[in-house]
């Protein structure tokens, strides 16, 4: 799926996105609970880069847990970013956020962030080199040792186990209230528009972009999460 198609899709879904996926909150909350432990040693005044922030779920969680942190929220969907901004106004943390409408490569490449989140974003980059470049763009905006927390769908799609995992994942989403038409769309997207790769391959792509070897800290169905610090000696150009 090309960038403009992906942006249009998320623009279209923005208004109903939170309600549509509300039933998956237990998985999201488990990820965020573990994320708190991943970021536990960051400074009290840390700056966090939220890549593909969407409607701002992880940003809202981190804001409430860390009153001294400031955030850079990046998303190419203006409709999604508008909802994120509205939440920041309603819940009183607008002054702690800066919003960047667009792709990461248009954000000034200053290595001034202590941590970064990137949840269910890189999987839409189908070419491995494009994915490495994307993670390198995150690395360029982190301080040396700054921590990336990334989550994507991952599996060995050539394994006999994949069909069973996929079936269970679809059953989970159905029981969580995801509408049937969205399940059909998701299954088609997994085969065509999402780069579902083996976990070790995803970790390898991240490491190739200038990070230490990623550590897997989360799994729920097809969703996996890794964290890793940025290497100190990467070339930032």
C-alpha positions as CSV (number, residue, x, y, z in Angstrom):
1,X,0.0,0.0,0.0
2,X,1.4,3.4,-1.0
3,X,1.8,6.2,1.5
4,X,-1.1,8.2,0.1
5,X,-3.4,5.1,0.2
6,X,-2.4,4.4,3.8
7,X,-2.9,8.0,4.8
8,X,-6.3,8.0,3.2
9,X,-7.3,4.8,5.0
10,X,-6.4,6.1,8.4
11,X,-8.0,9.5,7.7
12,X,-11.2,7.7,6.9
13,X,-11.1,5.6,10.1
14,X,-10.0,8.3,12.5
15,X,-13.4,9.3,13.9
16,X,-14.3,5.7,14.8
17,X,-10.9,4.3,15.4
18,X,-10.8,4.3,19.2
19,X,-14.4,2.8,19.5
20,X,-13.7,0.2,16.8
21,X,-10.7,-1.2,18.6
22,X,-11.9,-0.6,22.2
23,X,-12.3,-4.4,22.7
24,X,-8.6,-4.9,22.2
25,X,-7.8,-2.7,25.2
26,X,-6.5,-5.6,27.5
27,X,-3.7,-6.3,25.0
28,X,-2.9,-2.6,24.6
29,X,-2.9,-2.1,28.4
30,X,-0.6,-5.1,28.9
31,X,1.8,-3.6,26.3
32,X,1.7,-0.2,28.0
33,X,2.3,-1.8,31.5
34,X,5.5,-3.5,30.2
35,X,6.4,-0.2,28.4
36,X,6.5,1.5,31.7
37,X,9.2,-0.9,32.9
38,X,11.1,-0.4,29.6
39,X,11.2,3.3,30.1
40,X,11.6,3.2,33.9
41,X,15.2,4.6,33.9
42,X,14.6,7.5,31.6
43,X,15.1,11.0,33.1
44,X,12.3,12.8,34.9
45,X,12.4,15.4,32.2
46,X,12.7,13.0,29.3
47,X,11.6,13.8,25.8
48,X,9.7,11.1,24.0
49,X,9.2,10.7,20.2
50,X,5.9,9.0,19.4
51,X,6.1,7.8,15.8
52,X,2.8,7.0,14.1
53,X,1.0,8.3,17.2
54,X,-2.5,7.9,15.7
55,X,-5.2,9.0,18.1
56,X,-2.6,9.2,20.9
57,X,-3.3,6.1,23.1
58,X,0.3,5.5,24.1
59,X,1.1,9.2,24.4
60,X,-1.9,9.6,26.8
61,X,-0.8,6.7,28.9
62,X,2.8,8.0,29.2
63,X,1.7,11.6,29.9
64,X,-0.3,10.4,32.9
65,X,2.5,8.2,34.2
66,X,5.3,10.7,33.8
67,X,4.3,14.3,34.7
68,X,7.7,15.7,33.8
69,X,8.0,14.3,30.3
70,X,7.5,16.1,27.0
71,X,6.4,14.5,23.7
72,X,6.8,14.9,20.0
73,X,3.8,13.3,18.3
74,X,4.3,12.4,14.6
75,X,1.6,11.1,12.2
76,X,0.9,11.5,8.4
77,X,-2.8,11.4,9.0
78,X,-4.1,14.8,9.9
79,X,-7.4,13.4,11.0
80,X,-5.7,11.0,13.5
81,X,-3.4,13.8,14.7
82,X,-6.3,16.1,15.2
83,X,-7.9,13.6,17.6
84,X,-4.7,13.2,19.4
85,X,-4.4,17.0,19.8
86,X,-8.0,17.2,21.0
87,X,-7.3,14.7,23.7
88,X,-4.3,16.7,24.8
89,X,-6.5,19.8,25.1
90,X,-9.3,17.9,26.9
91,X,-7.0,16.2,29.4
92,X,-4.8,19.2,30.0
93,X,-1.4,18.2,28.6
94,X,-1.2,20.2,25.3
95,X,1.7,22.3,26.7
96,X,3.8,19.1,27.0
97,X,3.3,18.1,23.3
98,X,4.5,19.2,19.9
99,X,2.7,17.8,16.9
100,X,4.2,17.1,13.5
101,X,1.8,16.3,10.7
102,X,3.7,14.3,8.1
103,X,6.3,11.6,7.9
104,X,9.3,11.2,10.1
105,X,11.8,12.2,7.5
106,X,10.4,15.7,7.5
107,X,11.0,16.1,11.2
108,X,14.3,17.9,12.0
109,X,16.9,15.2,12.7
110,X,18.1,16.4,16.1
111,X,19.2,13.7,18.4
112,X,17.4,15.1,21.4
113,X,14.9,12.4,22.4
114,X,15.5,10.0,25.3
115,X,13.0,7.5,24.1
116,X,10.7,6.6,21.2
117,X,7.6,4.6,20.7
118,X,6.6,3.0,17.3
119,X,3.6,0.7,17.6
120,X,2.2,-1.1,14.6
121,X,3.8,1.3,12.1
122,X,6.9,-0.3,10.5
123,X,4.9,-3.3,9.4
124,X,3.4,-1.2,6.6
125,X,6.8,-0.8,4.9
126,X,6.9,-3.8,2.6
127,X,10.6,-3.5,1.5
128,X,13.2,-4.5,4.1
129,X,15.5,-1.6,3.1
130,X,12.7,0.9,3.5
131,X,12.0,-0.5,7.0
132,X,15.7,-0.2,7.9
133,X,15.7,3.4,6.7
134,X,12.6,4.1,8.7
135,X,14.2,2.8,11.9
136,X,17.4,4.7,11.1
137,X,15.3,7.9,10.9
138,X,14.1,7.1,14.5
139,X,17.7,6.5,15.6
140,X,18.8,9.9,14.2
141,X,16.3,11.6,16.5
142,X,17.4,9.7,19.7
143,X,20.3,10.5,22.0
144,X,23.0,7.9,22.2
145,X,21.5,5.2,24.4
146,X,18.0,6.5,23.8
147,X,15.5,3.7,24.0
148,X,13.2,2.6,21.1
149,X,10.1,0.6,22.0
150,X,8.7,-1.0,18.9
151,X,5.7,-3.3,18.3
152,X,4.6,-5.0,15.1
153,X,2.7,-8.0,13.9
154,X,5.3,-10.7,13.3
155,X,5.3,-14.4,12.4
156,X,6.9,-16.9,10.1
157,X,4.1,-17.0,7.5
158,X,5.7,-20.0,5.8
159,X,5.4,-22.1,9.0
160,X,2.5,-24.5,9.4
161,X,1.7,-22.8,12.7
162,X,0.9,-19.4,11.0
163,X,-2.6,-20.4,9.8
164,X,-3.5,-21.5,13.3
165,X,-2.0,-18.3,14.8
166,X,-3.9,-16.1,12.3
167,X,-7.1,-18.0,12.9
168,X,-6.8,-17.4,16.6
169,X,-5.9,-13.8,16.1
170,X,-9.0,-13.2,14.0
171,X,-11.1,-15.0,16.6
172,X,-9.7,-12.8,19.3
173,X,-10.5,-9.6,17.3
174,X,-14.0,-10.9,16.7
175,X,-14.7,-11.6,20.3
176,X,-13.3,-8.1,21.1
177,X,-16.1,-6.6,19.0
178,X,-14.2,-5.8,15.8
179,X,-16.8,-5.7,13.0
180,X,-16.9,-8.5,10.5
181,X,-16.1,-6.3,7.5
182,X,-13.0,-5.0,9.4
183,X,-11.9,-8.6,9.9
184,X,-12.2,-9.4,6.2
185,X,-10.2,-6.2,5.4
186,X,-7.6,-7.1,8.0
187,X,-7.1,-10.6,6.7
188,X,-6.7,-9.3,3.2
189,X,-4.3,-6.6,4.3
190,X,-2.1,-9.1,6.1
191,X,-1.6,-11.0,2.9
192,X,-1.0,-7.9,0.7
193,X,-0.2,-4.7,2.6
194,X,1.5,-5.7,5.8
195,X,5.0,-7.1,6.0
196,X,4.5,-9.9,8.6
197,X,8.1,-11.2,9.0
198,X,9.6,-13.7,11.5
199,X,10.5,-12.1,14.8
200,X,14.2,-12.6,14.4
201,X,14.1,-10.9,11.0
202,X,12.2,-7.8,12.4
203,X,14.8,-7.6,15.2
204,X,17.6,-7.8,12.6
205,X,16.2,-4.9,10.6
206,X,16.0,-2.8,13.7
207,X,19.6,-3.6,14.7
208,X,20.8,-2.9,11.2
209,X,19.4,0.7,11.6
210,X,21.8,1.7,14.4
211,X,20.4,0.0,17.5
212,X,21.8,-2.6,19.9
213,X,20.3,-6.1,19.6
214,X,16.6,-5.7,20.3
215,X,15.1,-7.6,23.3
216,X,11.6,-8.9,22.9
217,X,9.6,-7.8,25.9
218,X,6.0,-8.5,24.7
219,X,3.9,-10.9,22.8
220,X,0.1,-11.3,22.4
221,X,-1.0,-13.4,19.5
222,X,0.7,-12.0,16.3
223,X,1.8,-8.8,18.0
224,X,5.4,-8.6,19.3
225,X,7.3,-5.9,21.0
226,X,11.0,-5.2,21.3
227,X,13.1,-2.6,23.0
228,X,16.7,-1.5,22.3
229,X,19.0,1.4,22.9
230,X,20.5,3.5,20.1
231,X,24.1,2.8,19.5
232,X,26.5,5.6,20.3
233,X,28.6,5.3,17.2
234,X,26.1,5.3,14.3
235,X,26.4,7.6,11.4
236,X,23.6,10.1,11.7
237,X,23.6,11.5,8.1
